[in-house]
Amino acid sequence: MTRFRGCGTALVTPFADDGGLDLRALRALVEWQIAEGIDFLVPCGSTGEAQTLDERERDQVVATVVEVAAGRVPVMAGATSNDTRRAVAETRRICALGVDAILTGTPYYNRPTQDGLTRHFRAVADASSRPVCVYNIPSRAAVNLLPATALSLAEHPNVLGIKESSGDLRQIMEILRHRPARFAVLSGDDWLAFPVVAAGGDGLVSVTSNQVPAPMTELVHLARTGGLEATRARQYRLLPLMDANFLETNPSPVKAGLAAMGKIRDVVRLPLVPVTAATREAVRTALQALGVHVR
């Protein structure tokens, strides 16, 4: 597989009022994302509340996204656990559903050393029949995948890239400076997509593109083609919505926005809760400023 490029949506998982999966809403969301020009789709990540889905539900979500996408855009599905054996088993199971790639995050809670992280990710990559994108997310995992470790993993033939959510541009640039040619570097933070791509990165796995897939995709494409003035203007236009989507823990704000747009119900699973009235209004205001109709 060539490097992943462009803008991918870290898909929310729609729930019904009773907390069960809403696969009808998921199908509609995927169809809309593709129609809006998104480059790839990422189900069952942290934005998809994957850790509150059981194995059967994760399989249903991934299988639904793969079926609806039908090869029109690649699907990079999440397979993350803080137990390496479970991460390996889930990777094998998800690969069998027909995904194009696996996204696997740094193990949370255990706080492994860099050697432990290396062994964990290599075990997943060895087990996967699809290319693997490692995911560095210190804010959720309490451990940072350092550039030297990421670059050592880049030597594995089945590791295609990294989704970098450290928020540390210097760290990301160190990876970009030394990466192999085939190794993709994707921003995991909406607000950093512009500087990461400008520094040589390949794109973004976005939360905000759940609500505005076309503008976020255009932002990344503009950055990749070097349109500095146009990219800067688009960045500052979208920044209020990016900020509003993280006033509370993701994905509660983005789900509130999607519900206001009539795309899904405003339901998250505990321990997450719906956003406060103030955050809900901030998300609505930011969407309206972009010309998005909200209820």
LUMTOR-412419 format. One record per residue (C-alpha): chain; residue number from 1; x, y, z. Coordinates in steps of 0.25 Angstrom, whole numbers, plus 5000, padded with zeros to 4 digits. Layout:
N
<node unit="A" pos="NUM" xx="X" yy="Y" zz="Z"/>
...
***
This chain:
295
<node unit="A" pos="1" xx="5000" yy="5000" zz="5000"/>
<node unit="A" pos="2" xx="5005" yy="5014" zz="4997"/>
<node unit="A" pos="3" xx="5005" yy="5024" zz="5008"/>
<node unit="A" pos="4" xx="4992" yy="5029" zz="5014"/>
<node unit="A" pos="5" xx="4990" yy="5043" zz="5010"/>
<node unit="A" pos="6" xx="4979" yy="5054" zz="5012"/>
<node unit="A" pos="7" xx="4968" yy="5055" zz="5022"/>
<node unit="A" pos="8" xx="4962" yy="5043" zz="5029"/>
<node unit="A" pos="9" xx="4950" yy="5044" zz="5039"/>
<node unit="A" pos="10" xx="4951" yy="5038" zz="5052"/>
<node unit="A" pos="11" xx="4937" yy="5033" zz="5052"/>
<node unit="A" pos="12" xx="4928" yy="5034" zz="5064"/>
<node unit="A" pos="13" xx="4919" yy="5022" zz="5067"/>
<node unit="A" pos="14" xx="4905" yy="5026" zz="5067"/>
<node unit="A" pos="15" xx="4896" yy="5020" zz="5078"/>
<node unit="A" pos="16" xx="4881" yy="5019" zz="5079"/>
<node unit="A" pos="17" xx="4873" yy="5025" zz="5091"/>
<node unit="A" pos="18" xx="4875" yy="5012" zz="5099"/>
<node unit="A" pos="19" xx="4890" yy="5012" zz="5097"/>
<node unit="A" pos="20" xx="4890" yy="5001" zz="5086"/>
<node unit="A" pos="21" xx="4897" yy="5003" zz="5073"/>
<node unit="A" pos="22" xx="4890" yy="5011" zz="5062"/>
<node unit="A" pos="23" xx="4895" yy="5004" zz="5050"/>
<node unit="A" pos="24" xx="4885" yy="5012" zz="5041"/>
<node unit="A" pos="25" xx="4891" yy="5025" zz="5045"/>
<node unit="A" pos="26" xx="4905" yy="5020" zz="5043"/>
<node unit="A" pos="27" xx="4902" yy="5015" zz="5029"/>
<node unit="A" pos="28" xx="4896" yy="5029" zz="5026"/>
<node unit="A" pos="29" xx="4908" yy="5036" zz="5032"/>
<node unit="A" pos="30" xx="4918" yy="5028" zz="5024"/>
<node unit="A" pos="31" xx="4911" yy="5031" zz="5011"/>
<node unit="A" pos="32" xx="4910" yy="5046" zz="5014"/>
<node unit="A" pos="33" xx="4925" yy="5046" zz="5018"/>
<node unit="A" pos="34" xx="4929" yy="5039" zz="5004"/>
<node unit="A" pos="35" xx="4920" yy="5048" zz="4997"/>
<node unit="A" pos="36" xx="4926" yy="5060" zz="5003"/>
<node unit="A" pos="37" xx="4940" yy="5056" zz="4998"/>
<node unit="A" pos="38" xx="4947" yy="5050" zz="5011"/>
<node unit="A" pos="39" xx="4960" yy="5042" zz="5007"/>
<node unit="A" pos="40" xx="4958" yy="5031" zz="5017"/>
<node unit="A" pos="41" xx="4950" yy="5026" zz="5029"/>
<node unit="A" pos="42" xx="4955" yy="5022" zz="5043"/>
<node unit="A" pos="43" xx="4944" yy="5014" zz="5051"/>
<node unit="A" pos="44" xx="4946" yy="5009" zz="5065"/>
<node unit="A" pos="45" xx="4957" yy="5019" zz="5070"/>
<node unit="A" pos="46" xx="4955" yy="5027" zz="5083"/>
<node unit="A" pos="47" xx="4945" yy="5037" zz="5076"/>
<node unit="A" pos="48" xx="4937" yy="5024" zz="5073"/>
<node unit="A" pos="49" xx="4937" yy="5021" zz="5088"/>
<node unit="A" pos="50" xx="4943" yy="5007" zz="5084"/>
<node unit="A" pos="51" xx="4947" yy="5004" zz="5098"/>
<node unit="A" pos="52" xx="4932" yy="5003" zz="5102"/>
<node unit="A" pos="53" xx="4928" yy="4994" zz="5090"/>
<node unit="A" pos="54" xx="4929" yy="4979" zz="5092"/>
<node unit="A" pos="55" xx="4936" yy="4970" zz="5082"/>
<node unit="A" pos="56" xx="4922" yy="4967" zz="5075"/>
<node unit="A" pos="57" xx="4919" yy="4982" zz="5074"/>
<node unit="A" pos="58" xx="4933" yy="4986" zz="5069"/>
<node unit="A" pos="59" xx="4932" yy="4975" zz="5058"/>
<node unit="A" pos="60" xx="4918" yy="4981" zz="5054"/>
<node unit="A" pos="61" xx="4923" yy="4995" zz="5053"/>
<node unit="A" pos="62" xx="4935" yy="4992" zz="5045"/>
<node unit="A" pos="63" xx="4928" yy="4982" zz="5036"/>
<node unit="A" pos="64" xx="4917" yy="4993" zz="5033"/>
<node unit="A" pos="65" xx="4927" yy="5003" zz="5030"/>
<node unit="A" pos="66" xx="4935" yy="4994" zz="5021"/>
<node unit="A" pos="67" xx="4922" yy="4989" zz="5014"/>
<node unit="A" pos="68" xx="4917" yy="5004" zz="5012"/>
<node unit="A" pos="69" xx="4930" yy="5009" zz="5007"/>
<node unit="A" pos="70" xx="4931" yy="4998" zz="4997"/>
<node unit="A" pos="71" xx="4945" yy="5001" zz="4993"/>
<node unit="A" pos="72" xx="4942" yy="5016" zz="4990"/>
<node unit="A" pos="73" xx="4951" yy="5020" zz="5001"/>
<node unit="A" pos="74" xx="4961" yy="5013" zz="5010"/>
<node unit="A" pos="75" xx="4956" yy="5008" zz="5023"/>
<node unit="A" pos="76" xx="4967" yy="5008" zz="5035"/>
<node unit="A" pos="77" xx="4960" yy="5002" zz="5047"/>
<node unit="A" pos="78" xx="4964" yy="5003" zz="5061"/>
<node unit="A" pos="79" xx="4969" yy="4991" zz="5069"/>
<node unit="A" pos="80" xx="4975" yy="4996" zz="5082"/>
<node unit="A" pos="81" xx="4977" yy="4989" zz="5095"/>
<node unit="A" pos="82" xx="4986" yy="4990" zz="5107"/>
<node unit="A" pos="83" xx="4987" yy="4975" zz="5107"/>
<node unit="A" pos="84" xx="4997" yy="4971" zz="5096"/>
<node unit="A" pos="85" xx="4990" yy="4958" zz="5094"/>
<node unit="A" pos="86" xx="4976" yy="4964" zz="5092"/>
<node unit="A" pos="87" xx="4982" yy="4975" zz="5083"/>
<node unit="A" pos="88" xx="4988" yy="4963" zz="5074"/>
<node unit="A" pos="89" xx="4975" yy="4955" zz="5075"/>
<node unit="A" pos="90" xx="4966" yy="4968" zz="5071"/>
<node unit="A" pos="91" xx="4976" yy="4972" zz="5060"/>
<node unit="A" pos="92" xx="4974" yy="4958" zz="5054"/>
<node unit="A" pos="93" xx="4959" yy="4958" zz="5055"/>
<node unit="A" pos="94" xx="4958" yy="4972" zz="5049"/>
<node unit="A" pos="95" xx="4967" yy="4969" zz="5038"/>
<node unit="A" pos="96" xx="4957" yy="4958" zz="5034"/>
<node unit="A" pos="97" xx="4946" yy="4968" zz="5032"/>
<node unit="A" pos="98" xx="4953" yy="4974" zz="5020"/>
<node unit="A" pos="99" xx="4959" yy="4986" zz="5025"/>
<node unit="A" pos="100" xx="4970" yy="4993" zz="5017"/>
<node unit="A" pos="101" xx="4979" yy="4996" zz="5030"/>
<node unit="A" pos="102" xx="4979" yy="4995" zz="5045"/>
<node unit="A" pos="103" xx="4981" yy="5007" zz="5054"/>
<node unit="A" pos="104" xx="4986" yy="5002" zz="5068"/>
<node unit="A" pos="105" xx="4989" yy="5012" zz="5079"/>
<node unit="A" pos="106" xx="4999" yy="5012" zz="5091"/>
<node unit="A" pos="107" xx="4994" yy="5003" zz="5102"/>
<node unit="A" pos="108" xx="4987" yy="5011" zz="5113"/>
<node unit="A" pos="109" xx="4988" yy="5010" zz="5128"/>
<node unit="A" pos="110" xx="5000" yy="5000" zz="5128"/>
<node unit="A" pos="111" xx="5010" yy="5011" zz="5125"/>
<node unit="A" pos="112" xx="5020" yy="5002" zz="5118"/>
<node unit="A" pos="113" xx="5035" yy="5006" zz="5115"/>
<node unit="A" pos="114" xx="5039" yy="5009" zz="5101"/>
<node unit="A" pos="115" xx="5044" yy="4995" zz="5100"/>
<node unit="A" pos="116" xx="5030" yy="4990" zz="5104"/>
<node unit="A" pos="117" xx="5024" yy="4999" zz="5094"/>
<node unit="A" pos="118" xx="5033" yy="4994" zz="5083"/>
<node unit="A" pos="119" xx="5030" yy="4979" zz="5086"/>
<node unit="A" pos="120" xx="5015" yy="4982" zz="5087"/>
<node unit="A" pos="121" xx="5014" yy="4989" zz="5074"/>
<node unit="A" pos="122" xx="5023" yy="4979" zz="5067"/>
<node unit="A" pos="123" xx="5014" yy="4968" zz="5072"/>
<node unit="A" pos="124" xx="5002" yy="4974" zz="5066"/>
<node unit="A" pos="125" xx="5010" yy="4977" zz="5053"/>
<node unit="A" pos="126" xx="5014" yy="4963" zz="5052"/>
<node unit="A" pos="127" xx="5000" yy="4958" zz="5054"/>
<node unit="A" pos="128" xx="4993" yy="4967" zz="5044"/>
<node unit="A" pos="129" xx="4990" yy="4963" zz="5030"/>
<node unit="A" pos="130" xx="4988" yy="4978" zz="5027"/>
<node unit="A" pos="131" xx="4998" yy="4990" zz="5028"/>
<node unit="A" pos="132" xx="4998" yy="4996" zz="5042"/>
<node unit="A" pos="133" xx="4998" yy="5010" zz="5046"/>
<node unit="A" pos="134" xx="5003" yy="5013" zz="5061"/>
<node unit="A" pos="135" xx="4996" yy="5023" zz="5069"/>
<node unit="A" pos="136" xx="5003" yy="5032" zz="5079"/>
<node unit="A" pos="137" xx="4993" yy="5038" zz="5089"/>
<node unit="A" pos="138" xx="5000" yy="5042" zz="5102"/>
<node unit="A" pos="139" xx="4988" yy="5049" zz="5107"/>
<node unit="A" pos="140" xx="4979" yy="5036" zz="5108"/>
<node unit="A" pos="141" xx="4991" yy="5026" zz="5110"/>
<node unit="A" pos="142" xx="4999" yy="5033" zz="5120"/>
<node unit="A" pos="143" xx="5012" yy="5029" zz="5112"/>
<node unit="A" pos="144" xx="5019" yy="5036" zz="5100"/>
<node unit="A" pos="145" xx="5024" yy="5028" zz="5088"/>
<node unit="A" pos="146" xx="5037" yy="5035" zz="5086"/>
<node unit="A" pos="147" xx="5043" yy="5039" zz="5072"/>
<node unit="A" pos="148" xx="5054" yy="5028" zz="5073"/>
<node unit="A" pos="149" xx="5044" yy="5017" zz="5076"/>
<node unit="A" pos="150" xx="5034" yy="5022" zz="5065"/>
<node unit="A" pos="151" xx="5046" yy="5022" zz="5055"/>
<node unit="A" pos="152" xx="5050" yy="5008" zz="5060"/>
<node unit="A" pos="153" xx="5036" yy="5003" zz="5057"/>
<node unit="A" pos="154" xx="5036" yy="5009" zz="5044"/>
<node unit="A" pos="155" xx="5047" yy="4999" zz="5040"/>
<node unit="A" pos="156" xx="5036" yy="4988" zz="5041"/>
<node unit="A" pos="157" xx="5031" yy="4984" zz="5027"/>
<node unit="A" pos="158" xx="5017" yy="4984" zz="5032"/>
<node unit="A" pos="159" xx="5017" yy="4998" zz="5039"/>
<node unit="A" pos="160" xx="5011" yy="5008" zz="5029"/>
<node unit="A" pos="161" xx="5012" yy="5021" zz="5038"/>
<node unit="A" pos="162" xx="5008" yy="5028" zz="5051"/>
<node unit="A" pos="163" xx="4996" yy="5036" zz="5055"/>
<node unit="A" pos="164" xx="5003" yy="5046" zz="5064"/>
<node unit="A" pos="165" xx="4995" yy="5052" zz="5075"/>
<node unit="A" pos="166" xx="5005" yy="5057" zz="5085"/>
<node unit="A" pos="167" xx="5003" yy="5071" zz="5081"/>
<node unit="A" pos="168" xx="5018" yy="5073" zz="5081"/>
<node unit="A" pos="169" xx="5022" yy="5079" zz="5067"/>
<node unit="A" pos="170" xx="5036" yy="5078" zz="5070"/>
<node unit="A" pos="171" xx="5035" yy="5063" zz="5073"/>
<node unit="A" pos="172" xx="5027" yy="5061" zz="5060"/>
<node unit="A" pos="173" xx="5037" yy="5068" zz="5052"/>
<node unit="A" pos="174" xx="5048" yy="5059" zz="5058"/>
<node unit="A" pos="175" xx="5040" yy="5047" zz="5052"/>
<node unit="A" pos="176" xx="5038" yy="5054" zz="5039"/>
<node unit="A" pos="177" xx="5053" yy="5058" zz="5038"/>
<node unit="A" pos="178" xx="5057" yy="5043" zz="5039"/>
<node unit="A" pos="179" xx="5046" yy="5035" zz="5034"/>
<node unit="A" pos="180" xx="5047" yy="5025" zz="5022"/>
<node unit="A" pos="181" xx="5040" yy="5029" zz="5009"/>
<node unit="A" pos="182" xx="5028" yy="5019" zz="5011"/>
<node unit="A" pos="183" xx="5025" yy="5023" zz="5025"/>
<node unit="A" pos="184" xx="5013" yy="5033" zz="5026"/>
<node unit="A" pos="185" xx="5012" yy="5043" zz="5037"/>
<node unit="A" pos="186" xx="4998" yy="5048" zz="5040"/>
<node unit="A" pos="187" xx="4994" yy="5058" zz="5050"/>
<node unit="A" pos="188" xx="4984" yy="5053" zz="5061"/>
<node unit="A" pos="189" xx="4980" yy="5068" zz="5065"/>
<node unit="A" pos="190" xx="4971" yy="5076" zz="5056"/>
<node unit="A" pos="191" xx="4978" yy="5089" zz="5060"/>
<node unit="A" pos="192" xx="4992" yy="5084" zz="5056"/>
<node unit="A" pos="193" xx="4989" yy="5078" zz="5043"/>
<node unit="A" pos="194" xx="4993" yy="5091" zz="5035"/>
<node unit="A" pos="195" xx="5007" yy="5092" zz="5042"/>
<node unit="A" pos="196" xx="5009" yy="5077" zz="5041"/>
<node unit="A" pos="197" xx="5006" yy="5076" zz="5027"/>
<node unit="A" pos="198" xx="5014" yy="5089" zz="5024"/>
<node unit="A" pos="199" xx="5026" yy="5082" zz="5031"/>
<node unit="A" pos="200" xx="5025" yy="5070" zz="5022"/>
<node unit="A" pos="201" xx="5014" yy="5062" zz="5028"/>
<node unit="A" pos="202" xx="5004" yy="5054" zz="5020"/>
<node unit="A" pos="203" xx="4990" yy="5058" zz="5026"/>
<node unit="A" pos="204" xx="4981" yy="5057" zz="5037"/>
<node unit="A" pos="205" xx="4972" yy="5048" zz="5045"/>
<node unit="A" pos="206" xx="4961" yy="5057" zz="5049"/>
<node unit="A" pos="207" xx="4950" yy="5059" zz="5059"/>
<node unit="A" pos="208" xx="4944" yy="5071" zz="5053"/>
<node unit="A" pos="209" xx="4942" yy="5065" zz="5039"/>
<node unit="A" pos="210" xx="4931" yy="5057" zz="5046"/>
<node unit="A" pos="211" xx="4923" yy="5070" zz="5045"/>
<node unit="A" pos="212" xx="4930" yy="5077" zz="5033"/>
<node unit="A" pos="213" xx="4937" yy="5067" zz="5024"/>
<node unit="A" pos="214" xx="4938" yy="5075" zz="5012"/>
<node unit="A" pos="215" xx="4944" yy="5088" zz="5018"/>
<node unit="A" pos="216" xx="4954" yy="5079" zz="5027"/>
<node unit="A" pos="217" xx="4958" yy="5071" zz="5014"/>
<node unit="A" pos="218" xx="4960" yy="5084" zz="5006"/>
<node unit="A" pos="219" xx="4969" yy="5089" zz="5018"/>
<node unit="A" pos="220" xx="4978" yy="5077" zz="5017"/>
<node unit="A" pos="221" xx="4978" yy="5077" zz="5002"/>
<node unit="A" pos="222" xx="4982" yy="5092" zz="5001"/>
<node unit="A" pos="223" xx="4993" yy="5090" zz="5012"/>
<node unit="A" pos="224" xx="4998" yy="5079" zz="5003"/>
<node unit="A" pos="225" xx="4999" yy="5087" zz="4990"/>
<node unit="A" pos="226" xx="5006" yy="5098" zz="4997"/>
<node unit="A" pos="227" xx="4995" yy="5109" zz="4996"/>
<node unit="A" pos="228" xx="5000" yy="5116" zz="5009"/>
<node unit="A" pos="229" xx="4990" yy="5128" zz="5008"/>
<node unit="A" pos="230" xx="4978" yy="5120" zz="5005"/>
<node unit="A" pos="231" xx="4981" yy="5109" zz="5016"/>
<node unit="A" pos="232" xx="4984" yy="5120" zz="5026"/>
<node unit="A" pos="233" xx="4970" yy="5126" zz="5023"/>
<node unit="A" pos="234" xx="4963" yy="5113" zz="5024"/>
<node unit="A" pos="235" xx="4970" yy="5109" zz="5037"/>
<node unit="A" pos="236" xx="4966" yy="5121" zz="5044"/>
<node unit="A" pos="237" xx="4952" yy="5120" zz="5039"/>
<node unit="A" pos="238" xx="4951" yy="5105" zz="5044"/>
<node unit="A" pos="239" xx="4958" yy="5108" zz="5057"/>
<node unit="A" pos="240" xx="4946" yy="5112" zz="5066"/>
<node unit="A" pos="241" xx="4939" yy="5099" zz="5063"/>
<node unit="A" pos="242" xx="4952" yy="5091" zz="5065"/>
<node unit="A" pos="243" xx="4953" yy="5098" zz="5079"/>
<node unit="A" pos="244" xx="4938" yy="5096" zz="5082"/>
<node unit="A" pos="245" xx="4939" yy="5081" zz="5079"/>
<node unit="A" pos="246" xx="4950" yy="5080" zz="5090"/>
<node unit="A" pos="247" xx="4943" yy="5088" zz="5101"/>
<node unit="A" pos="248" xx="4939" yy="5075" zz="5108"/>
<node unit="A" pos="249" xx="4944" yy="5061" zz="5106"/>
<node unit="A" pos="250" xx="4944" yy="5056" zz="5091"/>
<node unit="A" pos="251" xx="4934" yy="5051" zz="5086"/>
<node unit="A" pos="252" xx="4923" yy="5057" zz="5094"/>
<node unit="A" pos="253" xx="4924" yy="5071" zz="5087"/>
<node unit="A" pos="254" xx="4925" yy="5066" zz="5073"/>
<node unit="A" pos="255" xx="4913" yy="5057" zz="5076"/>
<node unit="A" pos="256" xx="4905" yy="5069" zz="5081"/>
<node unit="A" pos="257" xx="4908" yy="5076" zz="5068"/>
<node unit="A" pos="258" xx="4905" yy="5064" zz="5059"/>
<node unit="A" pos="259" xx="4892" yy="5063" zz="5067"/>
<node unit="A" pos="260" xx="4889" yy="5078" zz="5065"/>
<node unit="A" pos="261" xx="4891" yy="5075" zz="5050"/>
<node unit="A" pos="262" xx="4881" yy="5063" zz="5050"/>
<node unit="A" pos="263" xx="4892" yy="5053" zz="5047"/>
<node unit="A" pos="264" xx="4891" yy="5045" zz="5060"/>
<node unit="A" pos="265" xx="4885" yy="5044" zz="5074"/>
<node unit="A" pos="266" xx="4893" yy="5052" zz="5085"/>
<node unit="A" pos="267" xx="4896" yy="5039" zz="5092"/>
<node unit="A" pos="268" xx="4910" yy="5035" zz="5098"/>
<node unit="A" pos="269" xx="4913" yy="5023" zz="5107"/>
<node unit="A" pos="270" xx="4917" yy="5024" zz="5122"/>
<node unit="A" pos="271" xx="4927" yy="5028" zz="5127"/>
<node unit="A" pos="272" xx="4925" yy="5039" zz="5117"/>
<node unit="A" pos="273" xx="4913" yy="5048" zz="5118"/>
<node unit="A" pos="274" xx="4906" yy="5058" zz="5109"/>
<node unit="A" pos="275" xx="4912" yy="5072" zz="5109"/>
<node unit="A" pos="276" xx="4908" yy="5084" zz="5117"/>
<node unit="A" pos="277" xx="4898" yy="5095" zz="5111"/>
<node unit="A" pos="278" xx="4910" yy="5104" zz="5110"/>
<node unit="A" pos="279" xx="4918" yy="5095" zz="5101"/>
<node unit="A" pos="280" xx="4906" yy="5091" zz="5093"/>
<node unit="A" pos="281" xx="4903" yy="5105" zz="5090"/>
<node unit="A" pos="282" xx="4918" yy="5108" zz="5086"/>
<node unit="A" pos="283" xx="4918" yy="5096" zz="5077"/>
<node unit="A" pos="284" xx="4905" yy="5101" zz="5070"/>
<node unit="A" pos="285" xx="4910" yy="5115" zz="5069"/>
<node unit="A" pos="286" xx="4923" yy="5110" zz="5062"/>
<node unit="A" pos="287" xx="4915" yy="5101" zz="5053"/>
<node unit="A" pos="288" xx="4906" yy="5113" zz="5049"/>
<node unit="A" pos="289" xx="4918" yy="5122" zz="5046"/>
<node unit="A" pos="290" xx="4922" yy="5112" zz="5036"/>
<node unit="A" pos="291" xx="4909" yy="5112" zz="5029"/>
<node unit="A" pos="292" xx="4904" yy="5099" zz="5035"/>
<node unit="A" pos="293" xx="4889" yy="5097" zz="5038"/>
<node unit="A" pos="294" xx="4886" yy="5093" zz="5052"/>
<node unit="A" pos="295" xx="4873" yy="5090" zz="5059"/>
***
